[in-house]
Amino acid sequence: MSTVQKVLLAAALAGSMATAGSAAGTREHAGIETSKPLSNAEIYKLYGKNSWIWKAGAGYFAVKARTFTAWSRENGAVSYGIGRWFITTPGKLCFNADWHAKNGMAAATTCFSHRKMGGLIYQKREPDGKWYIFRNAPSQTTDVIAKLRHGDYVSSRLRRIEAIVGQDK
């Protein structure tokens, strides 16, 4: 697999994660630059021991060794990622993973920034995403944060996808 193919694979896989929240809205929100970033503790509490359910997959943020595992079935193609999640600056969550698919493996790092204003929490994919409401005040069932669920919703499917991806290698 060429370097270009690996980069395209990683971009497609990481891109599937962005659609989990970006569909929530694309207009910039007034005053977002003056809002406060979530603290490292707030980010840890939001993601640690939780799974982020995506349209075509899920990612799990384990507390032990800050392991990140994920699976995707984007456009019918199965893949899985294994790596780590980390908090860089206040309000910024990142995860890097080696993504495996039938056509190869590629590394990808994905980051999201989080800010709060009153009871609202905003999120955007870095580096060039648009801010959208992650959690309203009060929370609504349609909020992106509702896609974070306590527990591991990844491991059981991950093992099956690892077997499928590994069959043709």
Summary of the structure (lengths in Angstrom):
residues: 169
radius of gyration: 16.0
end to end distance: 12.3
largest distance: 51.4
contacts: 519
relative contact order: 0.21
helix: 32%
strand: 38%
